[in-house]
Amino acid sequence: MQIINWWRRGRHRLAFRIVLHFTGLLAVMLGVAFVMVSVVNMSIFRGTAALSLESDEKVFRRLLEYNTSNLIQGASVLAGDYGLREAIGTGDMGTLLSALNNHSRRIGATMAMVSGLDNHLLADTLHPDQSDQAYPFKALLAEAEKRGNASSIELIDGVLYRIVVVPVRAPTTIAWITIGFPMDERRASELHNLAGVHVSFLSHNQSNWQLLTSTFSPEQRQSLLATLKQFPTAGMLKLNGETFETRLALLADTPHGQVYALLAGSLDVALQPAYKLRGISIVLTAFALLVGSLIGARLARRITDPLRALAVVAQHIQAGDYQQEISITDTSEIGQLAGSLTHMQEAIALRETEISKLAFQDSLTGLPNRVRFNQCLDEAITMAQANQSYFTVLLVGLDRFQQINDTLGHQNGDRVLIEVSQRLSAAINVGDVVARLAGDEFALLLSGLQMNTALQSIDRIHTVFVQRFNLDGRLLDVRASIGLVGFPEHGDTAADLMRCVDVALYRAKRSGSHHALYDPGTKTFREEHLSLLGDLQQAVEHNELIVYYQPKVGLGPYSADEAEALVRWKHPTKGFVSPGEFIPYAEQTGYIKELTHWVLVQVIRQAGQWLREGRPVKVSVNLSTRDLVDQGLPATIATLIDRAGLPPEYLCLEITESGFMEEPAEALNVLQKLRSLGLSLAIDDYGTGYSSLAYIRRLPITELKIDRAFIIELASNVGDAKIVRSTIDLGHHLGLKVVAEGVEDMVVVDILAEMGCDSIQGFVFGKPMPVAEFDRWREARMARPTLASANLARFSGPSAVQ
Amino acid sequence: MRQVLPCLLALLPLFCAAKLTVQILNPSEQAVGDAVVYAEPLAGKAPKGKLTGTIDQVNKEFVPLVSVVQTGTAIRFPNKDNIRHNIYSFSRTKVFDLRLYSGTPSEPVVFDTPGLVVLGCNIHDWMVGYLLVVDTPWFDTTNTKGLVNLDNLPSGDYSLRVWHPYQSAEIPAQKIRVGPGAETHFVFHMKLSPPPAAAHANY
């Protein structure tokens, strides 16, 4: 179980795998070597055993020959015995037989016979009673006659004999003596002792094997007898559990069958050295494997220990700890890896610092950015809530910074921003925060400051801008608007506070005053407007917007062929939404461009229609500040009027002084392009701004619209009357057409007429109305040729914006 | 036996005897020595010749190898070697056994039956001597030229026989007539087998 766990845990580890592969390879190699050596050894030893058996057979045969010659000599001595010869020579058969018995026993023979030259037996110790039998081994005799003696191996009555034949001479050959020596167990044992192999004598007659004698144990003999049926000529033989290499040697081919000697060397004995060698080789293999495994483990540890250390380091780096000492002095790949890791750690630390800087710091000024400021705000809120304290947030927006950028270049703009940031930083107390939120917006968090005492701080901030900015000797006047909010009175979250201070700044800018406290009343206004964003877009898409036309009536010969287009919004749930509510919002969000475009499309189409109907109306459309910086606007309008087939003189564009002053250069460019199209251009709300007529003179305008503020009390206010009169005069002198707005009664109409005003726009003649109503009004108007009849159209009601 | 010749020669004038010359050749016409040639009269009894003889033992050999004597001859066996010899015969013609002795035994051995006697020495197995006992005084052994002269044969019919110990087959006797004008020169051809293995000669 433990081993299984160890395996499961370890098999994915590098060290384990290295050891496994190393040891496995070693084991395979050693195994192969071991098997090969064993097999080769075995076969060598077996071959040796077979070879040794072959030489054993030679030895065996030599021994037989040697014995035979000994036996022949013995037989010759016997044959030379005088008594024997005398008995033969004298035909004394009784003496002969007893002499044969006696003498043959003397030399260890158990059989002896004497035959005469006529091949008949004279005496036979095996059959002493029979006489004059034919001699049985005639072939042997023939050989003996030739060679002087002969020997062979014969089976006599089932007993194996080695027999020798020698002549009996007296002194010439008078008889033959044949002597037989039994090849019995004793003989076999002698051979066994001399040749070192087991010896068995076998006879084979007509596929019938017989075991004559053997040096095997009785059990092995039984075993051998059992295998005699399919006898191999040589090879392995398993006898009673012991394996033998055997060799079958033909000894004699007698009339009674072949006689074989089976030589058997014990393989178990022969292979003893091989087994011993195998034992040694097993021990050596195991030892080599053990040593190999240890080396493998050591090698693996040398590789994996540093790797594991590096892995730990990498884990720490992952967790954000970049201050680790990596102490690997290795010069190998692992050392390089360690070096890389060290560098990586440093690089990551460096980059993380950079990133956090970028994330929380404004790269230009080095001040905290919006994200960081919001964090500070959150902290300040938490702290103030805990301490029951308060703080003020200031949003500082540089006035007309875009102008500085455009005229002096971004580089100088950046220098101004840096200067401002430095001055602001210097102006605040320790513990307060200055941050740059966006382009020209800076935020200040002034702790311990209450709203009612905040205005003093405002002065302190404003003094920052008193000193002019020196850009390479050019002195630059930079002003700022400031919005203020206080915690806890204006909000209790950073988001709330920022939204409020945004509104406050907006108000400050719009109002032209240099600073504004946040007014909770504007909050709802603003929020409502924000919710209108989607609604307004939807309104354009679903035609909820309607263009109203307010007539401009000419005072010379009364005419009714001009009108100002005013957009109205019929909200599906809120009913009519005042333009005063959504137009500023549209301007603020930039949606005004789409709105203007939509109005232009409607108006140009309508004007075209009126023109085709034979009662042309010259329509004025209001352009916003943003429209004036849109360089593509002239081309758009040109395309629109061209498509509608409307001559340019039927379209007038109205702009405000303030809208123009925001980006005067770009606005001028756009105006000139519009004018060159042949369009009329009017200054709306003239008199409320700061622009002088001299300045206006340089603009390509054709019309002045005097602001209603001067008209309303025209009849009673002498000052206003003077201003209006001189404005009309001046306008006329500049070649401009002059229009009075907000005219509500005929008295004023008469005064204006007397002053020489060109056109009147106001409820006295007609309120803004939809196309159909406008058409009806116009028809009625045309029917009444005199100015006096305009009184009929007069009615009272809420004044429409513009 | 050549000693017998002067004796026979002495008888020659008495019978007006004839002289026969016999030559024995092998199939290759080469002379065969040590062959016995004897002539037996077909009628009447042959006269007695000299009835003594000697067979020496010289240098562990019987000398001569082949001897021929008339029946009834007494032969002495002088031992000329400085070692002792035994002489025996198991031949049916004459079985005898002279115990080991040196010098000349006091009593000669009398061979009174015709036939072959093979002589051996009990302690020197290779020593062999052939003694042919014949019933006639006219005999001799061939010299190295294969020649034999038989002298003093009275006229009459004879059976002329030849014998050699190594002959491979018996040579048939030849009937001859001795007398004036009769053939006196005879040639026999004889094939010899090599003597039996002389394995013992080295002892």
Boltz contact constraints between the chains, C-beta under 6 A:
constraints:
  - contact:
      token1: [A, 80]
      token2: [B, 125]
      max_distance: 6.0
  - contact:
      token1: [A, 82]
      token2: [B, 122]
      max_distance: 6.0
  - contact:
      token1: [A, 89]
      token2: [B, 90]
      max_distance: 6.0
  - contact:
      token1: [A, 148]
      token2: [B, 197]
      max_distance: 6.0
  - contact:
      token1: [A, 148]
      token2: [B, 199]
      max_distance: 6.0
  - contact:
      token1: [A, 170]
      token2: [B, 90]
      max_distance: 6.0
  - contact:
      token1: [A, 170]
      token2: [B, 120]
      max_distance: 6.0
  - contact:
      token1: [A, 171]
      token2: [B, 120]
      max_distance: 6.0
  - contact:
      token1: [A, 171]
      token2: [B, 128]
      max_distance: 6.0
  - contact:
      token1: [A, 172]
      token2: [B, 118]
      max_distance: 6.0
